[in-house]
Amino acid sequence: MQTEYTFDGQRPDEEVIFVVRRHPWVLAQSGFLAVALVVELGLSFLFFGFSKVTSLFIAALAVFFLFYGFYQWFIYNNYLYILTSQRIIIIEQSGFFSRKIIEAELDKIQNVTVEVKGLMKTFLNFGDILMRTAGIDPVIVLRNIENPYSAQQKIIKYCKQISENSKNIPKNIIR
């Protein structure tokens, strides 16, 4: 729980319940690419030996690793899920200059479902949370979130609190 976290657009009476990122396993595809490129490097040494070609290839590979690694880390680090006492906010970072922000009020959430598919997701305890809302975008998905069952329970808890608080507010009677 990260209650000290603040963000632009936070309401004065809004408390941050949790801020989570996608599971680190999503970075594995970058790691697999790195392993494939290292194997390619080994094969180039095998066929060409130490030459200008392999030296250029190593330099190009090093530069590529630096930029691609930074790019993947940037996307991972800026792709956030924020649960507050009033709403859920999803910040989808898809490039250096491409960001999509989705938000839903907790009182509009009707159903929260956890979906864990596959061997790795089961063993590493991460998956997707699907939330059905009463709005234009009927399904909101939190992809590859760690401990999805725990996050689901927190979302449901705060949705119930919001609905109970709204029931206790006296309604103005129009005469």
N, C-alpha and C positions, 0 to 999 in steps of 0.2 A: 504494500500500500504506500503510495507516494503522495501524501497530502501536501507536501511542500511544493509540488509542481504547479506552476501557473502557465497560462497561455494567453495569447491575444484573443480578445472576444469573450473572456471569462466573465460571467455575471458576478455582481458583488456578493450575492448570497449563495453562490455555487461552490461546493467543496469537491475537490478531485479525489475520487475513490481509488482508482488505479490507472496507471499508464503502462501499457505493454507494447512490445514489438513482436514481430513474427519470430517463430522459433529459429534458432541459429542454423538448423538443418537446411533452411532455404538458401544459405550461402554455400551449401555443398556442391551445387552445380558449378560454381566458380572453382572450387577445389578440384572437381573432376576434370575440368578444362585445363587447369594447371598441371595435373598429372599427365594428361594426354600430351600437352606441349613439352613437358620434360622428357617423355618417351620419344617424342619426335626429335628432340634435341639429341638424345642418345643415338637414335638411328642416323642422324646427320653426321655425328662423329664417326659412326661405324662405316658409313659409305664414303665420306669426304675427308676424314681425318681432321687434324687441326690445320685449317687454312683460312684464307680471307673470307670465304663463303660462310664457314661455321662461326667465325668471329662476328661477322655482320648479323648472322642469324641469332647469336647469343645476345648481342646488343639490342636488336629489334625485339626479341622475346622479353628481355628485361624491361624495356620501355613499355611494352604491351602489358606485362604483368602489373607494373606500377599503376598505369592508367585504368586498366580493367578492374584491378583490385580496389582502387579508390572509388571507382564508379559503383561497384557492387556494395561496398561498405556504405557509401553515401545513401543509396537507395534503401538499404536495410535499416540504417540508423534513423532515417527520416520518415519511415513508414510506421505510423503510430496508431494505437487504439487507446482512446481516453474515455473512461467512465467517470462521470461526475454525479453529483446528487440529483441532477435534473435531466441530463441527456447523455447520449453516447456519441462520440465524435471519432470518425475514421479519417485519418490523413493518409491518402494513397500517393506516395511519391513514385512516379514512373520514369523520371529522367531528371537531369539537372535543372531543367526549366519547365517541368511538367508536374503539377500537383493537383489532386482532386480532394476536396474536403466534403465528407458526408456527415450529416448530423441528424439525429432523431431524438425527439423528446421521449423520456422514459414512460410517460403516461400514454404514448401512442403505440408502444410495443405490445403486441398481442400474444406472441409465441416465441420462445427461445429454444432452439434445437442445437444439439452438438452432433457433429458428424466426424468420425475418425475412420478413415479408409486407408487400408494398406498396412503392411508389416512394419515399416519404419515409423509411421505415425503412431501405431499402437505401442511399439516398444519404447519410443522416445516421448510418449505422452503429449502429442500435439495434434491439433485438428482444426476444423472450421466451426464457427458458431453462426447459425442462421437465425436471423430475427425477422419475424413478420410484423409489419407495421401497418397502421391505418394511415396511409399517405399515398403520394404519387408513386414512389419507388417502394413496392410492397415487400421486397426482401432485401435486407442488409446483411452482408456477409463479412465476418471477421475471419480472414484466412490465416491458416498456419499459426494459430495462437497456442502458446504453452499452457499446459494445465487447463484445457477447455472446460472440463466439468466444474472446476473451481470458479472459473470466470463466469460460467453460466449461472451458478448459484448466486454469485454476487449481483449479477444483472437482475435476476429474478427478485432477489431481496429488495433492491432499491426500486424496482418497478412496483412491487407490492406496497412499499412505504409511500410512494407517490400516490398510488390509488387510494390507500387508506387515509392519507392526509387530505386528499381532495374530497372524500366523502364526509369528513368532519367539518368542512367549511360550510357555513350556513348559506343557503341560496337566497338571493333577493327575490321576494315575491312581488310580481307586478300586479298592481290593482287597477 
